[in-house]
């Protein structure tokens, strides 16, 4: 009987530790991301906005996506560009690629091939090998084909001189 009780106590302790670990790993961003993925955009906005305002790069990027797509908010390309820029300036490659698209297509910002190429260059240099990297390289090459050598040189100069700032950069 004592062996059974010891097993029960060990099991309860294991479950308690597991629950604490799950609660520790999950946080406001993860909860906001889960709400977004499940389609509860109002909850996602409620959880992500304060984090984004505090400089949380992942929350900023996801808010940019929400505004770009009109998920839980009115579609607003200016607001999307704002959040993408905040995350991109911290060195977040996904936001840099999104900001490149924003400039390329003139969504919420004036169309600007030099800025688009700069952000695609930065994104391509930060993404690890894989689909996202390949897409950034493809976008970079697409915009470069329609630019003059002087414009390309300016974009490359801007990318070389750029340095991240903000929370992620610290």
N, C-alpha and C positions, 0 to 999 in steps of 0.2 A: 504494500500500500504506500509506503514512504517513497518508493521509486516512482510510482505514478504521480504523487504530489510534487515531487521534485521536477518531473517532466512538465507538469502543468505550470508550475511557477516559471520554469525556463521558457516555456512557450509564451506565457503572458509577458515576460520580460522582453523576449524577442519581438513580439508584436508592438509593444510600447516603444522600443528603440526604432523599429521600422517606421512607425507612425511619426515619431519625432523627426527622423531623417527625411521622410516625404514632405513634412511641413517645412523643414529647413531648406530643402532644395527648391520647393515651390515658393514663389514670392509674387509680389504685385505684377511684375512684368509677365511672368509665366502665366499668371491668372488672366491678365489682359490678352495675352497671345492666345490662350485657350478659348477665351470668350470670342475673339475674332474668328478663329478657325471654326468654331461651332456656329457662327452666324449671329451671335449675340453682340451686335455692334455697339449698342447703347452701353452695355457693361464694359466692353473693350475700351470705348472712349473714356468712360468714367475712371477706369483704372490706369490707362496709358497717359492721358493728358497731364496729370500732375508729375508723372515721371519724366515725360518729355520736357516739361517746363523746367525741371531740375537738371536737364542735360543728359538724360539717359538715352544713349545713342540708338539702341534697338527700338525704344518706344518712339523716338523721333521718326525713325525710318518707317515704322508701321503706321504712324499717323499720316505720314506722307502718302503711303499707299491708300489709306482709308479716304483721304481727300481726293486723290487722283481718281479713284474708282467710284467715289460716292457711296462708300459702305458706312452706313450709320450717320452720315453727315451729307450735307448738300455737296455735290461735286464742285470742287473749287481748286483750280490749277494753281492759282496764286498761293493759296494756303499750303497745297502739296509741295510747291517749290520751296516755300519757307522751311518746312520740316525736313525736306531732303537736304537743303543747304546746311542746316544746323548739324545734321548727322554726317554729311559729306565733309564738312570742315573739320570734323573730329577724326577723319580717316576711315570712315565706314564705307567699304567698297561698294556694297549694294546701293547705298544712297548716292555715291559718286556716279555710278552707272545711270541711276534714275535721273539725276540732275543733268547728266549728259543728254539723255533723251528729252528732257524738258527743254533744254536749249536747242537741241536739234529740231524739235517740232514746234518751238515757240509756244509752249503750253504754260501760261502763267508768268512767263518771262519773254522778253524779246528774243526772236530767233537769232542765234549767234553760233556760227560754225566753229569759231575759234574757242569759245567757252565749251562747246560740246566736245570738241576734240581733246581739250585739256582734261575734262572730267573723265572721258573714256580712257585716256592714257593713264590717269591715276587709278581708275578702277581696275584696268587690265594689269597694272603693276602690283596690285594688292590682293586680287583674287588668287586663291590657290588653283592649280591646274584643275580643269573640269569645265562643266557646262557654262557656269557664270563667267569664267575667264574667257572662254571661247566666244561667248556672246559679246563681251566688252571689246574684244579684239576685232570681231566682225563689225560692230558698230563704229569703232575707231577707224577701221579701214574704209568703211562706206562713206563716212563724212569726209575723210581725207581726200577721197577721189574727186570731190567737187570743190576742193579748195586750191588756192594758189600756193606756190612754194613759200611765199612770204607769210601767208596766214598759217600754214603748217608750222613754220619756224616760230611764229609768235605763240602758238598753242603749246609747242614743245618747251619754249622758254618759260611760259607760265607754269607748266607742270613741274619743271625742274626747280623753280623758285618757290613753289608751294610747300608749305609745311602745315601739318595738322595742329589744331588748337582745340582747347576745351577738355572735357573730362577724359575721353578715350585717349587723347594724345598725351595726357600726363603720365 
